[in-house]
């Protein structure tokens, strides 16, 4: 029998299928047995591409991070670059909320995550933020983005007007779920603007007035 023109498995196909399983049923749903079944292969076939299940999870997580746009760093001032990065970062995480708890643990050994951290930190230091403070700024943005992607505020209210009859200030809460995108997106952008406004004020107060020789290049 002639060999197929393309291999049945590839790292990309394994990662894509693993991420789809996580998206559908959560991190606990990812097992080599279930992944192999979804791919239509035997479990041992996976190990021709990944040594362990943890390696598959690492690659799936990094595939999400790889979609985050960091191109604003170097093209815009640090504050605008942070805003654009945060919006792209949230979009990537919100598309795969079930994997956010894993991503929130930090970059670890994931190449795309390390490249993203390097881009953010490097831009902040080049702008003059002291290294320790640049770390704080990057961490603060990551906390905010990851937290926002873990769930939907709007979907936290059920579409049952009677439930809120005893809570006069929540008389319209049953409508929130029907406006999920505008509510959640509006809330995120409001918080992001407030956070960046505060950081910009601190920058002007503590960094902008430094002599050029005292600023990191």
NUMIZA-857082 format. One line per 8 residues: number of its first residue (from 0); their letters; for each residue x negated, y, z of C-alpha. Coordinates in steps of 0.2 Angstrom, whole numbers, always signed. Each point is the difference from the previous one (the first is absolute). Example, Ala and Ser with C-alpha at 12.3 -4.5 7.8 and 13.67 -1.06 7.14 Angstrom:
% residues 2
0> AS> -62,-22,+39 | -6,+17,-3
END
This chain:
% residues 217
0> XXXXXXXX> +0,+0,+0 | -7,+17,-5 | -4,+12,+14 | +12,+15,+2 | -7,+16,-7 | +2,+9,+16 | -3,-7,+18 | +15,-4,+9
8> XXXXXXXX> -6,+10,+15 | -10,+16,+2 | -4,+10,+15 | +12,+14,-7 | +14,-12,-1 | -2,-7,+17 | -1,+17,+8 | +15,+6,-9
16> XXXXXXXX> +10,-15,+5 | -6,+1,+18 | +5,+19,+1 | +17,-5,-7 | +3,-13,+14 | -5,+13,+13 | +11,+13,-8 | +15,-12,+1
24> XXXXXXXX> -2,-9,+16 | -14,+9,+10 | -18,-5,+5 | +6,-16,+9 | +6,-6,-17 | -17,-1,-7 | -7,-18,+1 | -11,-9,-13
32> XXXXXXXX> +13,-13,-1 | +14,+12,-5 | -11,+10,-11 | -6,-15,-10 | +19,-5,-2 | +4,+17,-6 | -15,-1,-13 | +5,-18,-5
40> XXXXXXXX> -16,-7,+5 | -8,-11,+14 | -7,+8,+15 | -18,-5,-2 | +0,+10,-17 | +1,+16,+9 | -17,-3,+8 | -8,+1,-17
48> XXXXXXXX> +3,+18,+1 | +1,+4,+19 | -9,-8,+14 | +14,+2,+13 | +18,+7,+2 | -7,+15,+9 | -10,+4,-16 | +16,+0,-10
56> XXXXXXXX> +8,+11,+13 | -15,+12,-1 | +1,+1,-18 | +19,+2,-1 | -2,+15,+13 | -14,+8,-10 | +10,-1,-16 | +12,+12,+8
64> XXXXXXXX> -13,+12,+6 | -8,-1,-17 | +16,+9,-7 | -3,+15,+11 | -6,+15,-10 | -15,+8,+8 | -5,+11,-16 | +5,+16,+9
72> XXXXXXXX> -15,-1,+10 | -13,+10,-9 | +13,+9,-11 | +9,+10,+13 | -4,+8,+17 | +0,-12,+15 | +18,+4,+6 | +9,-2,-17
80> XXXXXXXX> -10,-16,-3 | +6,-7,+16 | +18,+4,-4 | -1,-8,-17 | -9,-15,+7 | +12,-2,+14 | +15,+1,-12 | -8,-14,-11
88> XXXXXXXX> -5,-10,+15 | +18,+0,+7 | +7,-4,-17 | -11,-16,-1 | +4,-5,+18 | +19,+3,-1 | +0,-12,-15 | -7,-14,+10
96> XXXXXXXX> +6,+4,+19 | -2,-18,+5 | -19,+1,-2 | -2,+16,+9 | -4,-7,+17 | -14,-10,-8 | -7,+16,-9 | +2,+10,+16
104> XXXXXXXX> -14,-10,+8 | -12,+9,-10 | -11,-2,-15 | -10,-15,+7 | -10,-7,-15 | +13,+5,-14 | -9,+8,-14 | +14,+12,-5
112> XXXXXXXX> +4,+5,+17 | -19,+4,+4 | -1,+10,-16 | +16,+10,+5 | -7,+3,+17 | -16,+6,-7 | +9,+12,-12 | +10,+8,+14
120> XXXXXXXX> -14,+1,+13 | -13,+6,-13 | +12,+14,-6 | +3,+6,+17 | -18,+0,+5 | -5,+9,-16 | +13,+13,+4 | -9,+4,+16
128> XXXXXXXX> +10,-10,+13 | -12,-7,+13 | -2,-19,-2 | +9,-5,+16 | +15,+12,-4 | +0,-6,-18 | +3,-18,+7 | +14,+7,+11
136> XXXXXXXX> +8,+9,-15 | +0,-16,-11 | +6,-11,+14 | +14,+12,+4 | +6,+0,-18 | -1,-19,-1 | +10,-2,+16 | +14,+12,-7
144> XXXXXXXX> +1,-9,-17 | +0,-17,+7 | +13,+4,+13 | +11,+8,-13 | -1,-16,-11 | +5,-12,+13 | +18,+3,-1 | +14,+12,-6
152> XXXXXXXX> +8,+13,+12 | +15,+1,-11 | +3,-19,+0 | +0,+0,+19 | +18,+6,+0 | +14,-11,-6 | +14,+6,-11 | +13,-1,+13
160> XXXXXXXX> +8,+16,+5 | +9,-7,+15 | -16,-5,+8 | -5,+18,+2 | +17,+6,+6 | -7,+2,+18 | -15,+10,-6 | +6,+16,-7
168> XXXXXXXX> -17,+6,-6 | -1,-16,-10 | +16,+2,-9 | -8,-1,-17 | -13,-13,+4 | +9,-13,-10 | -4,+9,-16 | -19,+0,+3
176> XXXXXXXX> -2,-18,-8 | +8,+6,-16 | -14,+14,-1 | -14,-10,+5 | -13,+6,-13 | +4,+19,+3 | +0,-2,+19 | -16,-11,+2
184> XXXXXXXX> -9,+10,-14 | +5,+17,+7 | -5,-5,+18 | -17,-7,-6 | -4,+16,-10 | +6,+11,+14 | -11,-9,+13 | -15,+0,-12
192> XXXXXXXX> +1,+18,-4 | +1,+4,+19 | -15,-11,+3 | -10,+7,-14 | +4,+18,+6 | -6,-4,+17 | -16,-7,-7 | -3,+15,-11
200> XXXXXXXX> +2,+11,+15 | -13,-10,+10 | -11,+0,-15 | +0,+19,-1 | -2,+2,+19 | -15,-13,+2 | -8,-3,-17 | +3,+14,-13
208> XXXXXXXX> -10,+13,+11 | -15,-11,+1 | -16,+6,-8 | -4,-10,-16 | -15,-7,+8 | +11,-7,+13 | +12,-9,-12 | -2,-17,-7
216> X> -3,-1,-18
END
